[in-house]
Amino acid sequence: MILSPEPRSTGRAHLLGRMIKGMKDLPTGTVTFLFTDIEGSTGLLREHGDRYLALLLEHRRLTRQAVESHRGVVFGSEGDALFIAFAEAADAVMAARAAQRALASLPLRVRMGLHTGMPTVDQDDYAGIDVHRVARIAAVAHGGQVVASKSTVVAAGDDFDFRDLGEHRLKDLPDPEWLYQLGAEM
């Protein structure tokens, strides 16, 4: 089932203020997720050895720079993957595009997935089917590619070049998801 986001005029997610030091200001309500993953990271680690850490840190720096310049919040990471949330779908799309452009200078390729939904916020993290859905969307992308759900394409508006990839079955999700690629691959 694809969630249709609320209209842009009333569907703006708000930031949940955190009074406790160290808590992130996470978007709530309708949220767009961006999940990233370095393609072939184990092979890159073997190939680059001790230099891999420098590549990983530069990947994180460039991605965070693109995300923060488009009002995103990195709320988690695992290995070489980053988990990011945005209050606005258009910001998430612009951040993904900017990150891919910045990362093109590195000897690695990053797959990215975008999905818009209404997750549950639990302290400084998210839970719910939308988190699982964006992880599955990111997993079907390949390095240099940004793949988005239909809900993200609708919420982002008409200012972006998305290519229709059709319906895809995603692991452990009962219904197929209509997917789109953002512009040309990087």
PATOR-647699 format. One record per residue: residue in one letter; x negated, y negated, z negated of N, C-alpha, C, CB in turn. Coordinates in steps of 0.02 Angstrom, whole numbers, padded with zeros to 5 digits, always signed. Atoms other than C-alpha are relative to their C-alpha. Glycine has a CB too. Example, Ala and Ser with C-alpha at 12.3 -4.5 7.8 and 13.67 -1.06 7.14 Angstrom:
// residues 2
A-00045+00059+00000-00615+00225-00390-00045-00060+00000+00050-00001-00062
S+00042+00059+00003-00684+00053-00357+00039-00055-00037-00020-00023+00071
This chain:
// residues 186
M-00042+00059+00000+00000+00000+00000-00044-00062+00000+00047+00000-00060
I+00039+00062-00005-00070-00170+00048+00038-00054-00038-00013-00020+00074
L-00031+00054+00037-00036-00311-00072-00001-00064+00041-00035-00011-00067
S-00002+00065-00034+00020-00474+00006-00013-00053-00052+00068-00011+00037
P+00014+00052+00049-00057-00621-00084+00055-00052+00000-00068-00033+00015
E-00047+00054+00004+00049-00763-00143-00020-00054+00049+00005-00028-00072
P+00018+00054-00045+00058-00915-00028-00056-00043-00032+00061-00044+00016
R+00057+00038+00025-00097-01024-00044+00020-00057-00046-00040-00027+00059
S-00018+00057+00040-00002-01171-00117+00018+00020-00072+00059-00036+00031
T-00018-00021+00067+00061-01069-00267-00043+00058-00025+00073+00019-00002
G+00036-00060+00019-00060-00922-00269-00071-00013-00024-00002+00046+00057
R+00068+00014+00023-00216-01010-00330-00012+00033-00067-00012-00075-00004
A+00018-00031+00064-00298-00907-00465-00031-00054-00044-00048+00061+00010
H+00031+00048+00047-00351-01002-00620-00055+00035-00038+00053-00030-00048
L+00055-00028+00039-00505-00978-00724+00020+00009-00072-00063-00044+00005
L-00014-00015+00069-00485-00896-00892-00058-00027-00042+00011+00076-00012
G+00053+00030+00041-00582-01005-01014-00025+00048-00053+00024-00064-00034
R+00029-00044+00050-00700-00909-01125-00033-00042-00054-00053+00049+00032
M+00027+00038+00056-00739-00977-01297-00061+00034-00031+00054-00010-00053
I+00055-00037+00029-00862-00842-01344-00061-00007+00044+00018+00075-00010
K+00062+00008-00038-01042-00875-01291-00017+00065+00036-00057-00022-00047
G+00021-00058-00039-01099-00759-01153+00056+00030+00042-00027+00052-00045
M-00056-00026-00040-00926-00722-01083+00003-00039+00065+00067-00005-00038
K-00005+00031-00065-00901-00758-00900+00068-00032+00009-00015+00051+00056
D-00064+00028-00019-00764-00872-00833+00024+00038+00061-00005-00077+00015
L-00023-00043-00054-00673-00743-00728+00065-00026+00029+00009+00072-00024
P-00064+00017-00030-00538-00787-00602+00053+00050-00021-00006-00003+00077
T-00056-00044+00017-00368-00716-00649+00056-00011+00050+00024-00013-00073
G-00055+00004-00048-00206-00691-00556-00021+00033+00064+00021-00074+00012
T+00023-00026-00064-00239-00665-00372-00075-00013+00006+00039-00032+00060
V+00074+00003+00000-00426-00628-00358-00025+00034+00064-00030+00034-00063
T+00033-00034-00056-00536-00588-00209-00068+00025-00024-00009-00049+00062
F+00062-00033+00019-00676-00465-00241-00047+00005+00059+00013+00069-00030
L+00054-00014-00048-00841-00453-00147-00046+00049-00034-00038-00066+00022
F+00047-00049+00025-00940-00295-00178-00055+00008+00053+00035+00069-00015
T+00057-00008-00045-01114-00275-00103-00041+00062-00018-00045-00063-00002
D+00042-00058+00011-01233-00129-00083-00054+00001+00054+00042+00066+00002
I+00055-00004-00048-01404-00113-00001+00003+00068+00035-00070-00010-00035
E-00002-00061-00039-01398+00016+00139-00069+00035-00004+00019-00014+00073
G+00062-00039+00000-01528+00154+00119-00050-00022-00054-00033-00004+00066
S+00045+00028+00052-01598+00084-00044-00050+00051-00026+00041-00026-00058
T+00047-00051+00024-01676+00249-00098-00058+00007+00049+00035+00068-00009
G+00053-00002-00050-01773+00258+00066-00044-00062-00002+00030+00008+00070
L+00038+00062+00007-01824+00076+00046-00047+00003-00060+00047-00060-00005
L+00041-00007+00059-01888+00114-00128-00061+00044+00015+00040+00029-00059
R+00056-00044-00018-01993+00258-00061-00049-00035+00047+00026+00065+00032
E+00041+00034-00050-02055+00153+00085-00042-00057-00030+00043-00026+00055
H+00033+00061+00026-02099-00005-00014-00032+00010-00068+00050-00056-00004
G+00031-00013+00065-02147+00073-00181+00010-00057-00049-00074+00013+00009
D-00003+00053+00050-02188-00060-00309+00026-00065+00028-00068-00010-00031
R-00024+00062-00031-02143-00198-00185+00077-00002+00004-00030-00008+00070
Y-00073-00002-00004-01960-00140-00187+00032-00045-00052+00024+00072-00010
L-00029+00042+00052-01927-00230-00351+00003-00073+00022-00041+00006-00065
A+00000+00069-00025-01976-00396-00271+00056-00009+00053-00068-00018+00031
L-00054+00003-00050-01856-00359-00125+00068-00001-00034-00004+00060+00048
L-00063-00003+00036-01716-00314-00245+00015-00067-00035-00001+00056-00051
L-00009+00064+00035-01742-00473-00347+00015-00056+00050-00062-00017-00041
E-00014+00051-00050-01745-00580-00189+00071+00009+00028-00052+00002+00057
H-00069-00015-00021-01585-00494-00129+00050-00029-00050+00011+00076+00008
R-00046+00025+00052-01501-00536-00294-00001-00077-00002-00020+00027-00069
R+00006+00073+00002-01566-00716-00292+00039-00032+00058-00073-00021+00002
L-00033+00028-00059-01506-00751-00115+00076+00011-00002-00028+00032+00064
T-00071-00014+00004-01338-00667-00143+00033-00045-00053+00012+00074-00016
R-00027+00042+00053-01308-00759-00308+00004-00073+00022-00042+00006-00064
Q+00000+00069-00025-01355-00924-00225+00060-00012+00046-00066-00015+00037
A-00056+00007-00045-01226-00897-00088+00066+00004-00038-00002+00055+00054
V-00062-00010+00039-01094-00839-00213+00014-00062-00043-00007+00062-00045
E-00011+00057+00044-01119-00982-00335+00015-00063+00039-00062-00011-00043
S-00015+00059-00040-01116-01112-00196+00071+00001+00028-00050-00006+00058
H-00070-00006-00021-00941-01047-00153+00045+00020-00058+00005+00052+00057
R-00040-00006+00061-00875-01041-00332+00016+00072-00020+00064-00036+00009
G-00010-00069+00021-00894-00854-00357-00034+00015-00066-00027+00047+00054
V+00028-00022+00063-00936-00762-00517-00024+00072+00007+00053-00006-00058
V+00026-00068+00002-01050-00611-00523+00018+00028-00069-00079+00003+00012
F-00022-00028+00064-00968-00503-00656-00030+00068-00015+00075+00005+00000
G+00032-00064+00014-01070-00345-00640-00049+00020+00054+00052+00053-00008
S+00047-00029-00048-01206-00246-00555-00013+00072-00021-00066-00041+00004
E+00020-00069+00013-01260-00066-00540-00051+00018+00053+00061+00050+00002
G+00054-00013-00048-01425-00021-00461-00011-00060+00044+00016+00062+00043
D+00009+00057-00047-01434-00129-00305+00066-00031+00021-00038+00024+00062
A-00066+00026-00017-01247-00166-00299+00019-00059-00046+00053+00055-00006
L-00026+00057+00038-01167-00330-00354+00076-00001+00006-00030-00067+00024
F-00073+00004+00003-00985-00354-00406+00018-00072-00015+00029+00048-00055
I-00011+00072+00001-00917-00529-00377+00074-00014+00007-00040-00035+00057
A-00071+00019-00002-00749-00616-00401+00006-00074+00020+00035+00013-00068
F-00015+00068-00023-00674-00773-00323+00074-00015-00013-00017-00008+00075
A-00069+00022+00007-00517-00873-00360+00033-00010+00068+00003-00065-00041
E-00026+00013-00067-00497-00909-00173-00031+00048+00050-00012-00074+00020
A+00024-00046-00051-00511-00785-00030-00047-00034+00049+00058+00031+00037
A+00043+00035-00048-00585-00916+00087-00071-00010-00028+00031-00068+00018
D+00066+00006+00032-00727-00946-00037-00039+00065+00004+00007-00023-00073
A+00033-00065-00003-00764-00760-00042-00026+00016+00070+00049+00055-00022
V+00020-00012-00069-00770-00749+00147-00061-00043+00018+00059-00015+00049
M+00056+00044-00014-00885-00900+00160-00063+00023-00037+00017-00072-00020
A+00057-00024+00038-00998-00829+00023-00030+00062+00032+00020+00014-00072
A+00024-00061-00032-01010-00660+00110-00039-00017+00063+00058+00048+00016
R+00033+00021-00062-01054-00743+00275-00068-00033-00016+00045-00048+00040
A+00062+00035+00019-01184-00856+00191-00052+00049-00027+00015-00055-00052
A+00047-00049+00028-01261-00711+00096-00030+00043+00055+00036+00045-00051
Q+00026-00041-00055-01276-00603+00252-00052-00040+00041+00057+00025+00046
R+00048+00041-00038-01362-00746+00344-00066-00008-00038+00030-00069+00015
A+00061+00008+00040-01484-00775+00201-00038+00066-00005+00018-00026-00071
L+00032-00066+00008-01519-00588+00181-00032+00025+00065+00050+00050-00025
A+00027-00022-00065-01559-00570+00367-00076-00008+00004+00032-00039+00057
S+00072+00011-00001-01736-00631+00329-00038+00056-00037-00016-00067-00032
L+00032-00053+00038-01770-00479+00219+00000+00066+00039+00035+00010-00068
P+00002-00065-00034-01819-00303+00276+00048+00051-00031-00071+00029-00002
L-00052-00044+00026-01656-00231+00212+00067-00023+00029+00002+00000-00078
R-00067+00017-00025-01473-00227+00263+00050+00015-00056+00018+00041+00065
V-00049-00004+00055-01327-00254+00145+00070+00009+00029-00004-00063-00045
R-00070-00009-00018-01151-00186+00166+00041-00039-00051+00020+00077+00001
M-00043+00039+00044-01010-00292+00095+00073+00016+00013-00013-00075+00010
G-00072-00010-00004-00827-00264+00058+00037-00055-00036+00019+00068-00029
L-00042+00052+00028-00691-00392+00023+00072+00027-00008+00000-00063+00045
H-00070-00018+00011-00519-00362-00053+00033-00050-00047+00007+00073-00028
T-00038+00046+00041-00386-00476-00127+00058+00037-00033+00027-00059+00042
G-00053-00032+00037-00268-00416-00262+00010-00033-00067-00014+00074-00010
M-00016+00026+00066-00207-00441-00439-00023+00049-00054+00077-00014-00007
P+00028-00047+00048-00323-00346-00556+00017-00020-00072-00075+00006+00008
T-00004+00013+00071-00314-00333-00744-00067-00025-00023+00022+00064-00040
V+00062+00025+00029-00443-00436-00837-00006+00028-00071-00002-00079+00000
D+00013-00028+00066-00519-00351-00989-00065-00030-00025-00003+00078+00002
Q+00057+00037+00027-00636-00467-01084-00040-00030+00058-00045+00046-00043
D+00040+00029-00054-00775-00500-00957-00008+00049+00058-00070-00020-00027
D+00001-00049-00053-00731-00364-00832+00070+00007+00030-00027+00069-00025
Y-00064-00012-00032-00592-00308-00715+00015+00075+00000-00001-00027+00073
A-00023-00069-00005-00489-00149-00706+00059+00002+00048+00018+00029-00070
G-00058-00010-00042-00358-00078-00590-00017+00024+00069+00039-00064+00005
I+00008-00030-00066-00331-00009-00417-00038-00046+00048+00068+00017+00030
D+00034+00046-00045-00396-00167-00332-00076+00005-00005+00022-00071-00013
V+00072-00010+00009-00569-00138-00406-00023+00062+00037-00018+00005-00076
H+00016-00062-00036-00569+00039-00338+00005-00010+00075+00046+00057-00023
R-00010+00011-00072-00503-00019-00170-00059-00038+00031+00066-00039+00012
V+00056+00038-00029-00641-00148-00143-00064+00043+00001-00012-00065-00039
A+00058-00045-00001-00772-00018-00191+00002+00047+00060-00004+00040-00066
R-00008-00045-00057-00703+00100-00059-00009-00037+00066+00069+00034-00001
I+00009+00040-00061-00698-00039+00071-00074-00014+00011+00040-00066-00005
A+00072+00012-00007-00879-00084+00037-00037+00063+00022-00030-00026-00067
A+00033-00063-00016-00926+00100+00051+00006+00019+00073+00028+00056-00043
V-00007-00018-00071-00860+00115+00229-00037-00048+00046+00074+00000+00019
A+00040+00047-00041-00959-00036+00289-00070+00027+00008-00002-00071-00033
H+00070-00017-00006-01135-00018+00351-00041-00064-00006-00016+00037+00067
G+00044+00057+00012-01285-00132+00327+00010-00055+00051-00071+00022+00000
G-00010+00058-00043-01258-00306+00396+00073-00014+00015-00037+00009+00064
Q-00070+00006-00016-01070-00283+00403+00039-00023-00062+00028+00067+00025
V-00047+00021+00051-00934-00371+00302+00068+00026+00022+00001-00078-00011
V-00065-00029-00015-00771-00271+00298+00050-00026-00051-00004+00079+00000
A-00050+00030+00043-00612-00347+00228+00067+00036+00008+00009-00075+00016
S-00068-00026-00002-00438-00285+00184+00046-00051+00032+00024+00017-00072
K-00050+00044-00030-00284-00356+00266+00021-00054-00048+00062+00041+00023
S-00020+00050+00048-00237-00444+00105-00051-00057-00004+00008+00032-00069
T+00051+00053+00000-00402-00540+00110+00005-00042+00063-00070+00030-00006
V-00006+00037-00063-00383-00586+00293+00059-00048-00002+00008+00050+00059
V-00060+00042+00005-00207-00653+00260-00013-00058-00049+00061+00041-00024
A+00011+00051+00051-00260-00747+00102-00053-00052+00021-00021+00033-00065
A+00054+00045-00020-00416-00823+00184+00022-00052+00051-00057+00040+00029
G-00024+00048-00050-00317-00910+00321-00030+00011+00068-00015-00070-00024
D+00017-00008-00071-00350-00938+00505-00069-00028+00020+00051-00034+00041
D+00063+00032-00017-00522-01020+00494-00058+00049+00012-00019-00047-00054
F+00053-00050-00005-00619-00856+00509+00012+00047+00058-00006+00040-00065
D-00002-00046-00056-00660-00737+00650-00004+00072-00027-00058-00013+00050
F-00003-00069+00021-00603-00563+00597+00017+00045+00059+00052+00010-00057
R-00013-00050-00052-00607-00412+00713+00038+00058-00031-00065+00024+00034
D-00043-00053+00024-00469-00284+00687-00035+00068+00009+00068+00000+00036
L+00030-00067-00002-00543-00113+00644+00052+00056-00006-00051+00008-00056
G-00054-00049+00005-00374-00027+00624+00007+00029-00069-00012+00055+00049
E-00012-00033+00064-00312+00086+00486-00054+00051-00015+00069+00033+00000
H+00051-00048+00023-00435+00189+00385+00023+00033-00064-00069-00034-00009
R-00012-00035+00063-00414+00320+00252-00061-00012-00044+00013+00078+00012
L+00054+00013+00047-00516+00275+00100+00003+00053-00055+00006-00071-00031
K+00006-00054+00049-00577+00403-00027+00045-00013-00061-00073+00007-00023
D-00043-00001+00059-00450+00442-00164+00058-00048+00001-00041-00013-00060
L-00058+00044-00005-00322+00314-00103+00051+00033+00046-00021-00071+00028
P-00050-00039-00037-00158+00391-00041+00020-00030+00068+00060+00008-00042
D-00023+00032-00061-00115+00263+00093-00059-00029+00039+00051-00054-00015
P+00054+00031-00039-00224+00204+00238-00002-00075-00011+00009+00016+00075
E+00012+00073+00009-00296+00028+00227-00018-00030+00068-00057-00014-00052
W+00017+00035-00062-00298-00092+00375-00062-00042-00014+00059-00044+00025
L+00064+00033+00012-00477-00156+00388-00019-00046+00057-00054+00051-00012
Y+00024+00050-00047-00561-00301+00476-00074-00012-00012+00040-00066-00006
Q+00071+00019+00006-00742-00349+00511-00005-00075+00008-00044+00037+00053
L+00012+00071-00005-00797-00527+00480-00051-00013+00055-00024-00029-00067
G+00044+00020-00054-00872-00596+00641-00044+00055+00026-00043-00055-00023
A+00050-00048-00025-01023-00513+00720-00043+00023-00058-00044-00031+00056
E+00045-00025+00052-01135-00405+00614-00064-00041-00002-00016+00074+00012
M+00062+00038+00010-01289-00486+00543-00060+00044+00016-00005-00027-00072
